[in-house]
Every structure is written in C-alpha cells, then in structure tokens.
Amino acid sequence: MTPTVAAAVLVAAVTHAGWNALAHRITDKLVGFTLIAGGGTLIGLATAPFVAFPAARAWPYLLGSAVIHIAYYALLMRSFRLGDFGQAYPIARGSAPLVVTVLAALFAHEVPDGWAAAGIALSCAGLTGVALWGLRGQRPDWAAIGAALATGMTIAAYTVVDGLGVRASGSATGYIAWLMAVEGLALPTYAVWRWRGDTVARLRPFAAVGLLGAALSVAAYGLVLWAQTRAELAPVAALRESSIIVGAIIGAVFFKERFGAPRIVAAGLLVVGIGLMLRAG
C-alpha cells in the first residue's frame, strides 16, 4: 500500500465517520437514511454521463452489492435506534475487517499471514470490550449488539463484492457512480410509499444535513473503491476502520456519550489489531 493509497483511505475513514454521525443525529432514522441514500443516487446519476461506463463483467457484482447495501442500510438504522453511536459504530465497523480477511482469502485468493491472524485475535478482544463496556452488572442488550454485528457482516460482504467488481469494471469512478445510482433507489421508494403525501414535509427540515451526509458517503466510498484497485482488500478494509476512533470521539464530543478508560483500552486493541492486519498487507 503506497502512501497515496493509505492517505486516501484515511480521508475516507474520517468522512465515513462524519456521515454516520450525521445520520445518527437525525432522530427519525428513515428520514436520515432516505436523504443520504437518495442524495447518493442523485450524485451518481449526475456523475454517470461524465465517467466511463463499467464493463459488462462488473455488473453482477454491482447489482449484488446494491442488494447487500439495502440490507446494510436497514441494519444500520436498527443498530442506531437500539444503541448509542459510540457503541454501535465501533461494533459494526470493527467486526467487518475480520470477515473481510476470510472472504478475501476465499474469493480473491489474498491469504493472510501470521500478522493478520494476530490482528484478528486482538480485534476480536477489542470488539468484545466495546460491545460490553458500561454494562455495570446489567444484562447485555443483545438486540443492539446483534444488529451492529449483523451490520458488520453486510459491510464485509459488500466490501469484497465491490472490491472484485471495481477491479473488473475498468473504471473506479464509473463503478461508484452507477453503484450509487442503483443502490440508493430502494430506500427513497419505500419511504415515499410509506409516507404518501407527507414525504416532502418529513424530509424538508433535515434536507441540508442529509444531503451533506450523502456527499460525504459518496466521497468516502469512492476513495475506498479506488484504493481497492491498487491494494489488497483486507488491508484497505482494515485501515478504513480507523474510523472507529473518529466515531468514538464524535460520540463523546457531540452526543455526550461517555468514553471511559475501558472503552479507550478496547478501542486501542481494535486499532492495534487493525494495524497488524494492515502490516499483513
């Protein structure tokens, strides 16, 4: 991984944490994600005429990723409703590199070495700490934890599918433009059906925040897809999840969620584990 690729992925990590925080800020999650998904579709359609059309062999990956993204949005909305941002975000993002490492070995023939195995073990320990921090003798909220973990599984799935698809497309910008255009249609369509004539009234108060989130979302994933054409999938996914720390800081500063020493240690284990997986790349 070159310094340029690493820098692009780090910028993607910051912008990704930013759009997730904006989505969490909007109380009605369907409103927030409708604006973000719909805004992504508008950006994709506006960009598509000016970039190369993806090669035919990339379209099965692109369409498959669009379906996975629908599940991702649904699970992410649920995890944000059930848990606080500083917990749901690290669990969802922290679990993804572990699965990407396995899937990349199976489908992209990118086999991890000993460093990656050590990174997986540390990340699992950190993930457990983030998930269970702050319970103080209470029973774990398995619904919230399960939703965040399921979100992580969808993240891993679309990361590998898109990594293979963008490499087959012949154009990273063309792939991201059409992916955004296609994947963002389902959620706004559902919202319009559900709200009927109230759609504009529901969306208008949050339009600026939601569309900013859409722009950040497209930029973040576009940078990651470009990086996946120049580096192996697992280290790119691992470095991207440095957004965990950004997300935890956002949760503490803007949402007044306690961070605490146990979560610092847990997040530190996640970052060290991710660093080891990055070294493996």
N, C-alpha and C positions, 0 to 999 in steps of 0.2 A: 504494500500500500504506500503510494507516494505521499509526500507532504500535502500536495494539492488535493488529492482524494481525501486524505484524513481531514483537512480543513473544511472541505465541502460537507463531509458527514457531520462534523461538529456543529457547523452552522445549521444543518438540518435538525440536529438534536435540540438546539435552542428554539428554533422556530416551531418544532413539533410540540415541545412542552408548552409553548406560548398558545398555540391554537387549542390544545386540550384544556388549558386554563380558561380560555375564553368560553369554550363550550360548557365547562363546569359552572362558570359564572352565571349563565343564563338558567334561571330556575326551571323553566319548562324545557326539559331535555329534547323533546320532539321539535320544539321551535328552534333551538340552537342547532341541532344537527340537520334540520331541514335547510336552514340558511347556509350552513357550511357545505353540505352535500350539493345543494342546488347552486351555490356560488361556484363550487368546483366545476360543475357541469358547464356553467356559462363561460368560465375561464377556458375550459377545454375546447368548447365549440369556437370561441373567439380565436384561439391559438391554432386550431387544426388546419385552416387554409394556408398557413404560412410555414408549415413544417412538413417533412416527408411523411407519406402515408406508411404505416407499419407493414412489413412484409406479411404475406398470407400465412406463413407458418407461425407467426406470433399471435394470431387472433384467437386460437383456442386457449392460450394462456391468458390473454387479455380478458376474454369473456368469463373464463373461470375465476380470475381474480375479481372481476366485478361482482360475481355472486358471493364470493368469500367476503368482500368488503361490506356487502349488505348485512351479513351475519355479524361482522365486526362492529358496525355502527350500532346494531341492536344491542349487542352485549356490552359495548362501551357505555351506552346510555343507561343500561341497567346497573352497571357497576358504579357509575357516578351517582345514581339515585340512592343506592344502598350504602355506599361507603364514602369516607371523606377523600378529598383529592390526593392528599399526601400519602394515603394508603393504597387506594385503588390504582393510581397511576403507576407507582413502582412495581406493584404485583403484576399488572398487565404487561408492562414493558420489560420487567426483569425476567419473566418466565420465557419470553419469546426467544432470546438467543440460545437457550438450552435446547429448544426444539429445532430451531433453525440449524444448529450444528449437526443434529442427527439427520434431518431431512436433506441437508446439503450433501452429506455423505452418501445417502441412499440415491438421490436423484441427480445430483450434479457431480458425483464422484470426487468430492472435496473432503477427503478423510482427515479428521482432526488428529493431532499428535498428543503427546503427554501433557503439554502446556494447556491445550484445550480441555482435556479431561480434568485437570486441576481447577481450571476456571469454572467448569460446570459444577464441581463439588462446592466451591466457595460461593458461587452464585446461588445455589440451592440453599445453603446455610443463610445467606443474607436475605433471600426471598422469604424464608420461614420467619426470620426476625421481623421483617417489615410487616408481614401478614399478622403476626400475633402480638406485636408491640402494643402496650397500653391497655391490655385486657383487664389487668388488676383483679384476677380471680374470676372474671366473668367468662361465660362460655363464648367461644369464638363465633362471630357472625359468619357462619359457613355460606350463607346465601351471598353475602357481599364478596367474600374471598373466592367462592366458586365462580361468580360472574367475572371477576377480574382475571382469574386463571383461564377461564374459557376465552376471554378476550385475547389473552396472550397466545392461545392456541391458534386463533384466527390470524393474529399478527404474523406468527411463524409461517402459517400456510400461505398467506398472500406474499410474504417476503420471498419465499422460494419460488412460487409460481411466477411472480413478476421478475425475479432475477433471471429465470430461464427465458421468460417472454421478451424482456427488453434486449437480451443478447441475440434473440432470433429476429428481432424487429428491424434491425438495420438503422434505427433512429430512436435514440432515447427520448428526444423531445416529441417525436411523433407518437411514441408509445404512451407517454404520460398524458399528452393532450387527449388522445382518444380514450384512455382509461378513465380520466376524469369525466369526460363527456358521457361515457356509458354508465359508470358506477354510480354517479350522482342522481340518476333519474328516479330510482325506485323510491327513495325516502320522500322527496317532494310530492311524488304522485300519490303515495299513501296519505301524506298529510293533507293534501287538497281533498282527497276522498273523505277523510275523517272529519275535517273541519267545514267542508262545504263552503258556504258563503262567508265564513269568518276568517278565511286564510289570510287575507291582506291585513286585517285588523290585528291578528295574532302576531304576524311577522314584523309589522312596521316598527314597533318600539325597539326591537333588537336588531334591526337590519344592518346598521353600521358595524356593530360588534360581530355579528355573524358573518358578514361578508369579509371583514378583516381576517376572521378565523379561516375562511375559505382560501384567501390568498396565501396565508401562512401555511395552510395544509398542502396546497399545491406546490409551493416552493420547497417545503420540507421533503415531500416525497419525490419530487422531481430531482432534487440533489442526490437522494439515496439511489434512485434508479440509475442515474448517470454513473454514480460510484460503482454500482454493481456490474457495469460493463468493463470496469478497469481493475477490479479486485474480487477476491473470493467472497461468497455470500456470508459466511459465518463471521469473519472479522468486521465486515461492513455493518451487519446487524448488531454485533456486539458494541462497536464504537457508537453507533446511533443511540444505544440505550444509555449512554452517559446522560441523556435527557432525564433519567431517573433523579439525578441530583438537582437538576434545574427544576423539575416538577416538585420535589420535596421542598425546595427553597420557596417556590411560588406558593405552595400550600401554607407554609409557615408565615410568610410575609403578608400575602394578600388575603388569605382566607382565615388567618389567625388560628391555624391548626398547630397544635404542639408538635415540635420536632423531637426534642428529648435525646438524652445520651444513648439509650438503647437503639433508637432508630438511626442515630448517627453511625453507631457501630455496624448495624445491619446494612445500611446503605453503603458503608465503607467496604464491607465484604462483597457486596454486589459489584462495586466498582473495581475492586482488585480482581475478582473473578472475570469480569469483562475484559480487564487489561490483559489477563493471561490468555484469554481466547483471542484477543487482538494480536498478541505476540505470536500465537499459533499461526495466524495468517501471514 
